[in-house]
């Protein structure tokens, strides 16, 4: 039976596509330890990031709120995090020892968000490097790297930018890679946790997000493995490309695309092995049979499918995420099942509070997925509404178990995909299924009619209205 106050580990990986797990059927990626964890739990195959980029996705995860409420509908740095209710705060208030390790991507960077302690590494941190006199003030990883390799050692010593698709193996020891460092810090927490209370550990990896710098052996492992063909839909030429910065180029020749795809999978296998390091430590600490693990990502990566890279887009590669819970078998939950109900990151907070038997405030807009795990029938939302500001690619979308509707708010372009028959989004149906298009457009109108941007006028979607990544209640 499930204990009253089990330990909880929330593993959050960055930019990990929902289809890139062995147990989910990916033909190439090797994730044996994650596959084993999922076999002891419940997988949610239709999980999404409501705003698929780093900061806004984490706002949903930590607050349990939809994007219109937490106020982040795109990407913008240096906007303060002043949320009164957070996942870590609720668990800490209920007597949990709470610890975060790795990527937070909040502002100020040292904001605790209710955790008792944060051991921090957010990646390269462009904005912090411009605004902080010493980057070590907002990064706990870099001082340790410099202590070992010298005062000029840096995260970018591979020569890669942190958002690009050029590949080079990691230049230092494997166990000094950021993914290994997060694991080591998580293991160290198991040593120094308060033994008198349960713990909540947020184990947050910056990878497989670029830079594509996996350890050399992991890159070699994928050199000769077969890759599935890139996806190319009948609509690809109607949507512009999603570019990156000057320090992070996106090569488009076949050889470099192939190498980037292999490096992305290599990052995943390295994390899979690192998580097995952590599971061994959990076992040695006597915690494995009293710990629930939730594995998810903040968003995915198009990874050249449909001629696109990165995130912020409404397509499956960008917006769909892995989301599964692992339970000890002794708890008696239904293990090994897959649920296709539409879930999203705002469901993490109420789910883990449910695991911990901690009451959820009425203000929380997510829902616990634990009834599915217990084998109970449950009422559930019909669909997920997602969005992201991105210039002319600013978008809104509605997705459920069968269909996805997309509206580009600046150009008015509409798209419709029948995911039940076309999960790879290769066939756009807006002109062939006008009644279905109208049905889902109405759903989006109902979501947006009170939004401050003015997306709806006289009951119809209005394209071309100005948008901002931050809604007015978060602006100074």
Buried (B, 14 or more C-beta within 10 A) or exposed (E): EBBEBBBBBBBBBBBBBBBBBBBBEBEBBBBEBBBBBBBBBBBBBBBBBBBBBBBBBBBBBBBBBBBBBBBBBBBBBEBEBEBEBBBBBBBBEBEBBBBBBBBBBBBEBEBBBBBBEBBBBBBBBBBBEEEBEEBEEBBBBBEBBBEEBEEEBEBEBBEBBBBBBBBBBBBBEBEBBBBBBBBBBBBBBBEEBEEEBBBBBBBBBBBBBBBBBBBBEBBEBBEEEEBEEBBBBEBBEEBBEBEBEEEBBBBEEEEBBBBBBBBBBBBBBBBBBBBBBBBEBBEEBEBBBBBBBBBBBBBBBBBBBBBBBBBBBBBBBBBBBBBBBBBBEEBEBBBEEEBBBBBBBBBBBBBBBBBBEBEBEEEBBBBBBBBBBBEEEEEBBEBBBBBBBBEEBBBBBBBBBBBBBBBBBBBEBBBBBBBEEBEBBBBBBBEEBEEBBEBBBBBBBEBBEEBEBEBBEEEEBBBEBEBBBBBEEBEE
